[in-house]
């Protein structure tokens, strides 16, 4: 991807993260201490089970390098503002969902470069020439994720009415940005989109469903209530596609790695409708 589109995408992601920060408070982080059981189970699913399932999928199924790396990027980017909305609509524990998003966003600053580097070694072999600079990547992810989230939280802390007023416009803008990014990628990779969709489409469905089922099963195993099970399932299975696309195009500078996250963005909305219907029916 050329420099200008990459810069635009990076700025767009910063705006999205800023919008997410407008919805967060310090209480969302404090819940880790107040209610550690549910949060820890959710984090284990997001930080361990999700990447493990991603690696397992590309180990079992023969896919191109571009699709394999794209799936690893998805597996490295859990949660996001979308998962909070879906958890709310599905009648899950919204506070738990927000807390998991807040904490995982902070942790992924460190875990993303580690998981992505492992992904390249796994796909290309131990002699791979390409590796992300861990320190540099941590700094870049920190700039496009944690700083805008922190600014959004500060504004919410001192200008609550303004934060509430901006919540809906920023969410709408975030959705529009994501759609435009997906459309742009599909146009740019129009010659490859059919074979990539054939490869990535059903694999993203497997990743999505397998991680959701794992999240719900693990929460059930530890006897969490149904609302908490739903939220952990959603936080485990709904990945941050926008962040994955940004890493592919801005940090890795390879738009083909963004195809799987883009395809996933379309798949995610379909499965989300099913989960929302199921959550309301159970209620």
Steps between C-alpha positions, in 0.01 A plus 500: 500500500635843411596747766194728476234226542704348784512836678126549448428154640726564799323828575163329460598232752615769744156663472332163560715432807429853625129426468541182700684698768200733529297202625753377760564598861750389763223283649525279192858417601418475871256216429802278441565523874135507611388210279823323400355160417290602199760744368787249530299230320425748223865608472622139483261447209612818324874476558561123493211302349429744215859503362530124559186432295627733226830309477314168510281601206791590272677181610206278407381672183726576200481873426711761326753700700290816468190335647701326773662825618162675479347238731791540743444878502134443585595259777739762642233774513215407737205716595426855397208738532283280275513211746364725777201597286430138402525387864251769598254409223534128583413574865842404627689661788585832334722618787706180475526540123624858533749399771643223282533739206676757718749257652567302181564824309779579743647149497499462121751784469753239615344177371432607138865517383579174680207309346557646153870409506411148611252492213767585242731232640213250502400579139837571338730287715767585756723655234248769407663827402211715620433576862328788670724709721334429836599827672414713197167321452411541867562873458288520184211303647527711814459816291203379295324311781582598858563873460167579323314273746663682791409841354141385453488381862637832627234690306231273642639556851495880480246567222241225548218679318721563198610134500138383512411739219785380280447129568246433224664716227839337561346150489327582172824644360689189614255274318521710185881498511510122534260450208701740280825324591352160410366636169837657420680172568254303288550742211880501533517120515214440252711253298567287807175543689321189367775247585572677830131500592478132411792429732440752776119512514430166662818511709396830658162341574681210672718744698198706598278209607775289661616786723143592595421141596827471694424822687149390593615149598781625725269751670245222553770272642572757771125550561473864406149633450342501155557871435870459579520191277352693210742791543807276527383307194465822301827652623677176408344470155463859378842620387614857437506484120582868462815466709602185310456680166700797630790279611502328160500819297680749728757288687547205264430712189333208322134537405467129414537421872191716559272289279414243770416773758289678236314180415460435872338842538220384270470160668493652848181696438317185391601297806434799726137511389466132592660554843278802573188303404613203712584720800161670494318170448675345801412807709 
